[in-house]
Amino acid sequence: MFKYFRKLQLCLLAALVLMTAGCKQSLKPGDITNSDSDTGAYWIGKLEAFKPREKNVDNKNDNAEFETFLDEVFKEGMEADYMNMHFSVSNYKALGLTKPELTLGEVEYSEEVDVSESVELLNELLAFDFNSLSYSQQYDFEVLEYSMYETIANAYYSKYGLLFQEADGIQSNLPTNFNEFVFYDQESVADYLVLLADIDRFLADCIAYTAKQAEQGIALQDSGLDATLEYIEEYLTNKENHELITSFNEKIDALSFLNDSQKSDYKKQNQEIVLNEVLPAFAKLLTDLEQFRGKSSLYSDKAGVVYYNKEYAKLMVMLEASTNVDPDELFNDLYSELMVFVYSNFEYYNDDKANEEYNAIYRGQSAPGFNSDSKLVLDYLQEKLSAAYPATVKIPYTVSPLDATTANDSILAYYLIAPVDDPDYNVIRTNPNTLSDDLASSYETLAHEGFPGHLYQNIYYARTNPHNFRSIIGFGGYTEGWAMQAELDALEWAGFESEGTAKLLGLDVYFGYVLQALADIGVNYYGWTQDELADWLANLAGQSDSLAATIYDFCINNPGVIMPYGLGLAQFVALRSEVQERLKTNFDLITYNEYCLKNGPLPFVLLESCLDEYK
């Protein structure tokens, strides 16, 4: 069965539509105009047709005009949304940014799609002479170009995205944003309270949006609705000692820039807002969401998103997997890779020592790297990095538990991405209710979130001094795929007596996630029924009907959520294998990982071109 998901969205709204007002360029023949780009299919086609250009690896001279253009992209992106800016930078004034309006954002339903500002930005980008850019800028250029194709295409299908989805809906992400809100100064404390008081208005807007979707039959399945309502009910327990009160009070007490009187006043304001506005707004959700029961136009046996819109289903796979490969080709390739991976490691099933050690782990016995203390595990993993990853100065971090009374059981842990202007502010949050249940799974999770996963991945790239605009563009398949590969590598360092033990545990990780990601494509892109999924699982691995029911239910209620993990992992494993085969004895794992990291998060088509430079 799959593990808990560790996905965290720090932006409340979906994709950030980037725009810029500066650096106007004269358009060249063949530039994109609104008249020939008025359908989602057109932009999906642009995404599919994207091919990396040849880059000048030796050119280190930045184009100053392009640098100014990227400055404006970053500035406009930050100033478009307060919460995004707050989590991205610690000192907005020092970066010359203007604070956005203090609001959680607008959620308005419209059948009209206006991508004109995004198309304008894209045309400004395309007007630059690619060959005039430095090597790193050429990657910046293509990252922005590819991301804009994704963003614009997705705008045509935004109405299909459900705001209160079970695994990563607003009902869980909104509290996380407030729990993790950092108080840099007294201004940010005051900002927090203004935003907190905006929750009731924001949730009302989200319900109004959801009602418009439901009128068209776009709504949660009843089983997904039940899970969301259950989460909200749990969130409303223990009101007087609610996490929004206790967490706030703890953070306020730790602030040196407030006196006792100010601390007392802020605590009182926060408690009044939480008890009189926030919790009543969440309680109202229970009634408001109930009205959407039975409103989905999809049937229980045909519930994949493909039954809403085939193009949307296609785009969803491409976005979640960070690929521009057609889902049919992707499914076939990664299914073949799954078989190759399993059979290439099949010998370890017959390794008596490995099996004995593997079984002992699941009977509660430990390994040298395993520990119930998360800090000790993370320190151990950071010390082991040099075995396979490029060196960097020791990375500082803190690890702290979530509130055990309100922690979402669907999360084991998560990493809070450091602000661009404070790369030493690295925080890993762990769930005390779930993380310590299984030391092997805990070890894998901390490798995923910490070393050599997200924390290391993020800070290694930050220390190459990339342009700040890269912080507002992400590719989930790359990011999660890297962290999943990190789990497999970290298992090799755990200190098992038999090397086969790490392989068997790695097979569990790989097979479980890739299998479910392929099932997600089957349900949501191919439109498999539960019976068809059960037949596929039975033919592949002899899996039970009960497992098929569990996976099917998750896929229809959380379409695409598992894809970045499983599809990202499969693509990373395949790429490493391909480069190893190409370079043979010249392959060096540390150098390979440096190539994977040095240009930051990339869609896989760009990562492949980067790895082609490794000779």
N, C-alpha and C positions, 0 to 999 in steps of 0.2 A: 504494500500500500504506500501511496506517496507520503512524503514528509510534509510538514507544515510549510507554508509559504512565507517568505521573508521580504516580500515586496512592500516598499513604502513610497507613497507619492506625497511629496511635500508641497506640490502646487494643488490648489483646490479645484481649479478648472482644468479642462482637458489641455489640448496643445496650445502653446503660446504662439499667437500669430505675430511674427516679427515684422517690424516696419522701420524705415529710416527716412529722414527728411533731407539728408545731405548727400553730397557727392553725386550730383546729377551728371549723367553721362549721355552722350548722343547715342541713340540706339543704332545697332548695326542691322543690315538686311538679315531677315530670318529670325529676329527677336520675337518673343512671345507677345501676343496682343490678346486683349480680352475677347475679341471676336472669334478667335479660333481656339479658345480654351474654356469653353463654358460647360464642360461636362466632367464628371469624375473620371470617366473612362479615358478621357484625353490625358489626364494627369497620371493615371495609373500607367498608361502607355509611356509617358515620359520617364516614369520611374523604371519601368522594365527596360527601356532603351538606354538607360544611363550606362556609360562605359568610362572607366578612368582614363585620363589623358597621360601621356608620357611625361614624366617629371624630371626636372634637373636636380639631381641629388646633390650636386656640388655647389649650387647657388645658395649662398647664405645671406645675400643682400636683399633686405626687405624693401618692398615697394611702399614708400611713405603714404602715397595717396590711398592705396588699398588698406593700409593700417588705419588710416583715418576713417575709412568706410566701415571697417570692423568696429572701431570705437563707437560709431553711431549705432550700429546694429546692437551692440551690447547695451548702450545707454537707453535706447528706445525699448529694448526688451525688458530691462530692469524697471524702467519707469512706467511700464504698462500694468504692473500688478504688485501691490505692496507685499503680500506674503511671499511671493517669489523673490523679491528683492531682499527681504529680511533674512531669508534662509541662505541667500547667495552671497551676501556681503555683510561684513560686520560694521563698517564705517562708510555709509553711503556718501557722506559729505566729502570725505577725503578722496573719493573717486569721482567727484564732480557730478554726482547724481542728484536729481530732484525727487523728493519723496512723493510717491503716488498718493492718490486719494485714499484715505483710511476706510477701506471697505473690503469685504471678502470677495467682491466682484459681482458682476451682473450675469444672471442666467436667464436668457430670454429665448423663447422658442420662435423660430422663423423658418418658413419654407424657402425663403430667398437665401441664396448663397452669394456673398460678396467677398471675393478674394482679390479685389483690385489692388489693395495696398501690398499684399503679398506678391502679386505678380509684378508690381512696380519695383519692389525690392529685388526680385529675381532678375528683372531686366537690368537693373543697375549693376548687379553682380556680374551678369554675363557680358556687360559692356567692357569689363576690364580685359586687358591682354594677358592671357594666362601665362605666356612665356616671360612676361615682365616680372613675375612674382618669384619670391624665394621658394626654396623647397618646402618649408613648413607652411608658407602662405598658400602654396598650390594645394596642399591637403585641406587647409582652412576653406579655400574656395570650393573644393568639391564636396566637403562636408556640408557647407551651407547650401550649395546647389541641391544636393541629394535631399537634405532635410526639408527644403522648401517644396520639392516635389511631393514628399510625404505629407507635409502640412496642408498644402493646397488640395491634394487629392482627398485627404481625410475630411476636409471641410464640407465636401459634398455628401458625406454620409454621417455627419455628426448626430443626426437625429436618432440613429440606431444605438447610440451609446447610452446605457442605463446608469443613472446617477446613484442608485441605491443597490448596486450589485453586491452580492454576499461577501466576496473576498476582498474587494478593494473599493467599496462604495464610500460615499460622503459620510455616512453614519459612523464609520470607523476612522477615516482619514482626517476628518475635521477635528475630533478630539486629539488625535496624534499631533496635528499641527500646533495646537495650543499647549499640549503637554511639553513639546520640545521647543517652544518659543524661548529664545535667549534674551535676557535683559542685559543689554550692553551699557545702558545709561538710563537716567530718569525718563527721558523722552520715550524710549522703547517700552517702559512700564506703562506710561500713559497711553501709548499706541495700542498696547495689548488690550487694555480695558475698553477702548473704543471698538476694537475688532470683536471682542467678546460680546459686547452689546449688540453687534450686528448679526449674530448667529440666528436670532429668531426671524429677522427679515430675509436672510440668505436661505434658510431652510424653507421658508414659505415660497420663495421664488423657485426653489428646486422642485417643490411639490407642484407648483403651477406648470412648470416645464414638463414634469412627469405626466401630469394630467393630459397635456396636449399630445404627448407620445401615445398614451393609452387610447386616445380617441382613434388613433390609427392602428391599434392592436399591438403597439410596441410597448411591452411591459414585462416585468419579471414573471417567470414561472411561479406557480404557487409555492413550490418547495423552496425556491430561492427567497421568496417573500417571507416565508416562515423563518428562515435562518436570519434574515435581516431584522425581523421583529424580535426574535429571541435575543439578538445582540443588543438592541436598544433597551429591551426590558432589563437585561443585566447591567447595562450602563447606568440605568436610573436607580439602582439599589444603593443603599448606604448614602443617602443624600447629604446628611449633615457632615459626613467625612468623605465627601466625594473627591475624586482625584483632582478635579479642577480647583478645589479649595486647598487640599493638603499639599499638592505639588506646588501650587502658587506660593503658599505660605513658606514652604521650605526654601524656595528660590529667593523670595523677598528677604528672609532672615539672613541669607548669605551675602547680600549686597552691601558693600562698604560705602557706597555713595549715597545711601539713604540713612537718615537719622531714625530714632525709634518712633517718633511721632509720625513721620512719613510712612514708615513701614506699617504701623497700625492703621493708618487711614487707607492705604492701598489694600490691605487685607480686608477691611470692612467693605470697601467698594466692590472688590472681587466677589466676596461671599454673597452680597446682595444681588449682583448681576447673575451669578450662577444659580442661586435658589429661586429668584423671581423671574428670570428671563430665559436662561439657557436650558435648564432642566425642564421647565414647562414646554419649551419649544420642542425638545426631544420627546417628551410625553405626547405632545400633539401629533408627532410623526406616527405613533402607533395607530391612531385613528385615521390620519390622512393616507397612510400607505395601505391600510386595509381596504380602502375603496377600489384599489387596483387589482384585487384578487379576481382571478378568472378573466382578466382583460386582455391577456396575450392572445394574439390571433394564431399563435403556433399551437399545434397539438402536442400532447405528451410524447408521442412516438415520432414526431417530426418537428423538433424544437430547435434545431441548429440555426445559426444566424443566416445561413444560405437561403432559408425560406423567407427571410425578409428581403434580401437582395444579394444576388450572386456576386456582383462586383464588390460590394462591401465585404463579403466573406473572403474574397480573394485579397483585397487590400489589408484586411485584418491580419491574415497570415503573414503577409510581407512586412507589415509594420512590426508585429510582435517578434518576428524572427530576424529582423534587421537585414532583410535580403530583398533583392529585386528579381529573384528567381521565381518563376511561375510555381504555384503551390503543387501542381501535379508533378512537376519535375523534382521539386523539393521533397515531396513525400516519398517518391520512388527512390531518390538518392539516399535519403536518410534512413529509410527502411533497410536498404542494402547495407548501409554503414552499421546499422544496429546488428544485423546478422554477422557482419565481419567482426565487429567488436566482441560479440558474445563468443563466437567460435574461435577467435584468436586467443581468448582467455579460457577456453574450455578445459584445458589441461589441468587447471587449478582445482576443478571440481573433483579430480582424482588424486589430489595431493593430500595425503592423510594428515600431515602435520598442519597444513593450512586449514583444513576442515576442523581439526581438533581445536585450533586456536580461535577460529571463526565462531564455532559453537560456544566456546567458553566466554567469548565477549557477550554473546546474547544470553548467557546465564549470569551476567553481572560481573564477570572478571574484567580486569583492566589491562591497559597497555602503558608503556612508559610515558607516552605523550598524553594520555587521557587523564583528566582531573576534574573534580567537581567544582574547582575554583576557576572561573572563566579567565581571570587575570593571569593565572599561572599557565593556562593553555595558550593564551595569546602571546605571552612572553616566550614560551617554548617555540611556537610557530615562527615568531619573528627571528629568533636565533637560527632557525633551520632554513631561512630563505635562501642563503647563499648556495645551497645545494643545487638550485635550479633556476634562480631568478637574478636579474642584474642587481648589483649592490646599490644601496642608497643609505644615507645617514639615518641612524635609528629614528624611527617615527614615533613621536609621542602620542598617547591616546589615553582616554579614560573609559572604563566599562562600569555600567551601573544598571541595577535591576529596574524593571517597570513595577508599577504598583500592582502587587499580587492580587488585590481584590477586584481590579478592573481590567487586567491585562487580557487582551484578545487571545484566546487559545489557538487561533489559527496562525499565530506568529511565534517563532522560537526566539528570534533576535533580529535586530536591524542596525545598519550603520548610517549615521547621519553625516552626509557629505559636508566636508569642511568648507567654510566660506572662502571665496577666491582670495580675499585679502588677509586670511588667517588660517593658513594650511596646517597649523599645529592644533587647531581645535577639532579634534577627532573624537567622536563619541560612539561607542557601541552600546546599545541597550539590549538587555537580555530579559527573557520572560521566566521568572522563577517558578511558574506553574508547570512549564513544559520542558525547559532546556536541560534540566538535570535528570530527567527520567531515564535517559539512555546516554551513557558516556560516549559511545561511538558516534551517535547522531549529534551530540553536543560538540564534539571535536570537529566533525565535518562542518557544522553550522558556523562555528567560530573561525574556521579556515575560510569559509565562504564570505563572511562579513568582514573579517580582519586580514589575516596574512595566510596565503598570498592573494586573498580575494579583494573585496571592494576597497577596504581602507588602503591597502598597499597599492592597488591599481590606480586609485584616485590620486594619492599623494606622489607616487612615482612620476606620473604625468605632470602634476602641478609643479614639481621641482624642475621640469624642463622649461619652465617659464612660457607656457602657451598664452595665446591671446585670451583675455577674459571672456570673449564672446563664446568660447567653447564650453563654458560652464552652463550655458542655457540651451545646449543641444545635446540630446542623449540618444543612444541606440540600445534599447533594452535587450535585444538578442545578444549583442556583443557584451554588454555589461554583465548580464546574468550568466551568459555562457562562459565568460572568463572565470567568474566566481565558482561556477560548477566544476570547471576544469581544475580550479585551485583545490577543490575538495579531493579530487582524485590524486593530485600531486601530494597533498598534505598527508594522505593516508600512507604514502611511501615513507614518510618520516616518523611515523607513530612509534616505531621501535618494536615491531612484531618480530618474533623469532623466525617466522617463515615469510618470505616475500610474497608467497601466494595468498596470505591473509589479506594484505592490502588489495590485491587483485580481486578477491572475492567480495570484499566490502565495496570496492569501486564498481564492480559489476552490479551490485544492488543499486547504487546511486545512478549509474548510467542507464541501466535497463529500465528502472522505475520511471525516471523522468522522461527519457526519450519515448518510451512506450506510451506514456500518457499524453505527451505532446503530439504524437502521431494520431492518437485517438481523438484529440481535440480537433485536428484537421479533418479526421473522418467524420466527426459529428457536425462540426460547424461549417466546413467547406464542402464536403461531399454529401452531407445530409443523412448520415447513417442513423438508423433507428437503434434503439437499445438492443434489439435482437441481432441486428447486423454487427454492432460493436461486439456483442458477446461471441458471435461466430468468428470474427476476426481475432479476438483474444484467444479463443479456444484453439484455433488453427496455429496461432503463433506460439503460444506458450502454455496451452492447456489451462488457461485461467478460468475461474468459476463465474457463474452467472451473477453471483452476489457482487463480485468485484466489478463486473461490467455495469451493474446497476449503480454502484457507487461512482465510478468514473463518468458514466453517462450523466448522472445527476449533477456532478461538478461541472462538466463541460457545458451543459445547457444553462447553468446558472452563473457561470463565470467564464464565458467564452474568451479564449485567448490568454487567460492568466498564466497557464502553465507553459505556454509556447516559448517565451524568452528563455526559460530555464532549460527545457528539454531540447528545443531546436537549436538554441545557442550552444549548448554543450556538444551536441552531435556535430555541429559545424566546426567547432574548435578542435575536437578530437580528429575529425577528418582532415582538417588543414595541417595539423601537426604531423599526421601520418604521411600526407602528400609531400611535405617539405623534407621529412626524414628520408622518404623514398628517393626524392630528387637529389639530395645532397649526400646520401649514404654516409660514409665515414667522416665527411666534412661537417656533418650536422652537429651543432652544439646547442644544448637546450637553453642555456643562459642567453646566448645570442639570439636564438629564436624568440624567446620571451621578450627580449628587448625590442625586436622588430614589431611584436604584437602590441607593445605598450607605447612606443616612442611618439606615435602620431595621435594618441588619445583614442577615445571611443570612435569606432568607425562602423559603417555598414559593411557586411562581409565582402561585398564586391570591391570595396576600397582596401579592406584588410588583405585580401588576396593579392592585390596589386603591390601593396607594401611588402608582403612576403616574397614576391617575385624579385624584389631588390636584394634579398638575402641570397648571396651566391657563394 
